[in-house]
């Protein structure tokens, strides 16, 4: 007679870590794309001719998401997302994104001289979007003189802060650090 050992009651079972469950950039892009196609949701956003409007949404697996209305001529100014990955998708109108193809130091600086060739521009008409990594610095603009734009944005982890910058030529200057309580 042959006896097989029984499994020990103390055998470790693989546990999925919270980091493994975090949405990827692709997951966030898929979420904002699907959400931007919800015509009823997009139409429900109140649009203000003077300033951006926004509604917080439930993002996938603990991410932070926003539906944002952009009046003609509005923009975010230069900013980053403090280490969060993200994605955004234009539901209506057209947005322009200017970004930097350079990784900035995380802390401890106020003024930085950018090298030539770091500027990138992307136009995102309705039906287009993009995802970005943890060190993304950009500004988003609605350059239309007469038409609102609406977009969906998602970030993971939820934004711990946003650093805002001013830019003159190749000089980027840290101007302000915002915390979630500043925009909720």
C-alpha positions in Angstrom: 0.0 0.0 0.0 1.3 3.4 -0.9 0.6 6.5 1.2 0.7 10.0 -0.2 1.6 12.8 2.1 -1.4 15.1 2.7 -0.9 18.8 2.2 0.1 20.6 5.4 -2.5 22.9 6.8 0.3 25.5 7.0 1.1 25.5 3.2 1.2 29.0 2.0 -1.4 30.0 -0.5 -0.5 32.7 -2.9 -2.3 35.9 -2.0 -2.9 38.6 -4.5 -1.2 41.8 -3.3 -3.0 45.1 -3.4 -0.3 46.3 -5.8 -1.1 43.5 -8.2 -4.8 44.6 -8.2 -4.0 48.3 -9.0 -5.3 49.3 -12.4 -2.6 49.7 -15.1 -2.3 52.6 -17.5 -4.1 50.4 -20.1 -6.9 49.7 -17.6 -7.3 53.4 -17.0 -7.4 54.2 -20.7 -10.0 51.5 -21.3 -12.1 53.0 -18.4 -11.9 56.6 -19.7 -12.7 55.4 -23.2 -15.8 53.5 -22.2 -16.9 56.3 -19.8 -16.5 58.9 -22.6 -18.8 56.9 -24.8 -21.7 57.2 -22.3 -23.6 60.0 -24.1 -26.1 60.4 -21.2 -23.3 60.9 -18.7 -21.5 63.4 -20.9 -24.7 65.4 -21.6 -25.4 65.5 -17.8 -22.3 67.6 -17.1 -23.3 71.2 -16.4 -21.1 73.5 -18.7 -20.1 76.9 -17.5 -19.0 79.5 -20.1 -16.6 81.1 -17.6 -14.7 78.2 -16.0 -14.1 74.4 -16.0 -16.7 72.2 -14.4 -16.2 68.7 -13.0 -17.9 65.8 -11.4 -16.0 63.1 -9.5 -16.6 59.5 -10.8 -16.0 56.1 -9.4 -12.8 54.8 -11.1 -11.8 51.2 -11.5 -10.3 49.4 -8.5 -9.8 52.4 -6.2 -8.7 54.9 -8.8 -9.8 58.5 -8.9 -11.8 59.6 -11.9 -13.3 62.9 -13.1 -15.6 64.1 -15.9 -14.4 67.6 -16.8 -16.0 70.4 -19.0 -13.7 72.8 -20.6 -15.1 76.2 -21.8 -13.5 77.8 -24.9 -10.0 79.1 -24.3 -9.5 77.3 -20.9 -6.6 75.1 -19.7 -4.9 73.6 -16.8 -1.5 75.3 -16.8 1.6 73.1 -16.4 1.3 70.4 -13.7 2.1 66.9 -12.7 0.2 64.2 -10.8 2.6 63.4 -8.0 3.5 59.9 -9.0 0.1 58.7 -10.1 -0.4 57.0 -13.5 -3.3 58.2 -15.5 -5.3 58.5 -18.6 -7.7 60.9 -20.2 -10.1 60.7 -23.2 -11.9 63.5 -25.1 -15.6 62.9 -25.2 -16.5 66.0 -27.2 -14.7 68.9 -28.7 -10.9 68.9 -29.0 -8.1 69.2 -26.4 -4.4 69.9 -26.9 -1.8 68.5 -24.6 1.6 70.0 -24.3 4.0 67.7 -22.4 7.6 67.3 -21.4 9.6 64.3 -22.5 11.8 64.6 -19.5 11.7 63.2 -16.0 11.8 66.0 -13.4 13.3 65.7 -10.0 10.6 64.7 -7.5 11.4 67.3 -4.8 13.8 69.9 -3.6 13.8 72.3 -6.5 12.0 75.6 -7.4 13.4 76.4 -10.8 14.6 74.1 -13.6 16.1 74.9 -17.0 14.7 72.5 -19.6 16.9 71.2 -22.4 16.0 71.6 -26.1 13.8 68.9 -27.6 11.8 68.0 -24.5 8.5 69.5 -25.7 5.8 67.3 -27.1 2.4 68.4 -28.5 -0.6 66.1 -29.0 -4.1 67.0 -30.4 -6.9 64.9 -28.9 -10.2 65.4 -30.8 -13.4 63.6 -29.6 -12.8 59.9 -29.6 -9.1 60.0 -28.8 -7.2 59.8 -25.5 -3.9 58.7 -24.0 -2.4 57.3 -20.9 0.7 58.4 -19.1 3.2 57.3 -16.5 4.2 58.4 -13.0 6.4 61.3 -14.0 4.3 63.0 -16.6 4.3 66.8 -16.7 1.8 68.5 -19.0 -0.8 71.1 -19.6 -4.2 70.5 -21.3 -6.0 73.2 -23.3 -9.3 73.8 -25.1 -8.1 76.2 -27.8 -11.5 76.4 -29.5 -12.8 80.0 -29.5 -16.4 79.0 -29.3 -16.9 75.3 -28.4 -16.8 73.5 -25.1 -14.8 70.2 -24.8 -15.6 67.4 -22.3 -13.2 64.8 -21.2 -12.8 61.9 -18.7 -9.7 61.5 -16.6 -8.6 58.7 -14.2 -5.6 58.4 -11.9 -4.1 55.7 -9.7 -3.3 55.9 -6.9 -5.8 58.7 -6.2 -4.0 62.0 -6.5 -2.1 62.8 -3.3 -1.2 66.2 -4.7 -0.7 68.2 -7.9 2.3 70.4 -8.4 1.7 73.4 -10.5 4.3 75.1 -12.6 4.8 78.3 -14.6 6.9 78.3 -17.7 8.8 81.0 -19.4 10.8 79.8 -22.4 12.9 76.9 -21.2 12.5 77.7 -17.5 10.0 75.7 -15.5 9.2 77.1 -12.0 7.4 75.3 -9.2 4.6 77.7 -8.1 2.2 75.8 -5.9 1.4 72.4 -4.5 -2.3 71.5 -4.2 -3.7 68.7 -2.0 -7.0 66.9 -2.6 -8.9 69.2 -0.1 -8.0 72.1 -2.5 -10.1 70.8 -5.4 -12.9 68.6 -3.9 
